[in-house]
Amino acid sequence: MAFWLFAARRAAHTAVTLVLLLLFMYVLFRLVPGDPTTIMLGTGELPLEAQQRLRELWGLDRPQWQQFVTYAGNLLTGDLGMSFYFRRPVLEIVWPMLLNTLVLMTPVVVISIVLGVTLGTWLGWRRGERIEEIGAILALIPRALPVFWIGIVLLALFAYELRWFPIGGMRQAFFFPETWYQELPFFDIARHLVLPVAAGVLTSMADPLMIQRTALIEVKHEDFMVHARARGLSEGAQRRLARRNAFLPVLTYSAIMVGFAFGGQVLLEVVFNWPGMGRLMVNSVSQRDYPVAQATFFFMAAAVVTLNLLVDLAYGWLDPRIRHE
Amino acid sequence: MSDAVLASARPSRAREAWRAALLPFASWSGGFAACVLVLVVTVAIFAPWLSPYDPLVNHFDAAGQLRRLEPPSGTHLLGTTYYGLDVLSQLIHGTRIVLIVGITCAVLIALIGTNIGLMAGYYGGRIDTILMRATDLAFGIPFIPFAVVLVALLGPSLWNTIIAISFLMWRSTARVIRSQVLSLRERGFVKAARIAGASDMRILYVHIFPNVLPMALLYVAFDIAWAVLAEASISFLGFGDPHQTSWGQMLYLAYVSGSIRQAWWWTVPPGAALSLFVIAVFLVGREYERLANPRLR
């Protein structure tokens, strides 16, 4: 199969998945008792006639499928509706939060992958030694810790007790630099980033680490590794060779990680009060601000699905056998 | 050869079960983890007798003042919360939520995931396509946000939390079981059963199912840990059942009441207990993984 045909088919699959997701979400949010007129204005606040007029104005009297088509159509043009809570277009609210999330998640993803691959290579290389056994168990531990608890402990120790870092948020309202380095641009954001990034890396590092370790153990016994040893390559050079060849599974996983990063780690953002997508999502659900909740939810899902598509396409490009599945 | 000789050569069923139960003790980490799990189950069963107080009763001192944020002492071994509740009693009662959520979710996930995997793998064709597209869809839904939305819409309760968790978590079990069934389907004993005239249902549940059981059970074990973590996360976000004491709920209340600054006796025990439980499940699961997947040995 030609690559473009494969790509077109995959893209069509993804488009169908996205529409189904949208439909699923639409139905989910219609499970809420009441409709926007009652949620937005409260019950009994409005005379029934006025409520009826609003319903007609907003198209809520039309059949559900028509409403869905309108919703999906508006979404394609970037119109995500109005926030009940902020009374502003949803896109205006979601966009800055998305940027904030990326500010937090980019270092988390990059550091997790670099550390995970390094440690995973090291552990896989020492397969069978006692240190590997202990290391593998140690690597499991952060994966088992709830990220919000790591956050609480880090905050209690380094923010409240030692006062090294701020207690949350992204910027200090009135920050007056005292020394030269504090005047550097982004200094304020950077010191707000340290604890959340540390907590995020601790929990996100385990998966790339274990994947790299497993891949390395498999690669280690391939013929080209035997050949490398026979050629007399140094231990370090052998390990680098193995690491590079074991990297593909982690690369796949990284793309999935990036997909999730767009949605932000809800728990991480909540515990560190980070003004990102995840926190916005939780807040909008608590405030019954459904247009915002719907938009953030769809955005997170769309990011995951789109990144999965990119992984598929990359695989199809690199390995033609996959196209014939 | 007589039957008696054969029977003595093969270990009995009870003996095999006993050996399987003792398997985690083969390594020090597995043995430690198994002890932790036994401890949690015991505490959960005897919670009302073990806990010094009712976990939801506010305590007052002699002067009638609420015992707010008292550090550990003789009367309150792990201190009190901002609301004057006994931390130790809450911790002990939290084990019940862990067991209820862990076991119920694992059973639901196993039922949904295994059956979807069996059907998709066995029938193939259109059924496979539809089921796997549904699985893809489930993989596209972000887990915690979905659970939060669902619990918020249905109303916060333990049962709704369990539903929300199980609604998505079957996805990985379904994929793994399907891939196992795909290879089992072509094996001789399945073909033999089909030629002998066995129905699809019989082939699926009598011949194929026992062969995917070890893998399914392994996934169930790990799902217990994920489900417990998920429940704690949902509770920490404030969508937990307000009438139950779960470890996630304790951390949520400590966080929102602004007590994490000083009340380590309130934040450390539930978090540490949660982590210990999840680690224990992972470690015990790892021991059985070697049994189910010989390549790891």
Interface residues (C-beta under 8 A of the other chain):
Chain A: H13 V16 T17 L20 L21 F24 L28 F29 L31 V32 I137 L140 I141 R143 A144 L145 P146 F148 W149 I152 V153 L155 A156 Y160 F260 G263 V266 L267 V270 V271 G278 M281 V282 V285 S286 A293 T296 F297 M300 A301 V304 V305 N308
Chain B: S29 R133 D136 L137 F139 G140 I141 P142 I144 P145 F146 V148 V149 L150 A152 L153 L154 A225 L229 A232 S233 F236 L237 G238 G248 L251 A254 Y255 I260 R261 Q262 W264 T267 V268 P270 G271 L274 S275 V278 I279 F282 L283 R286
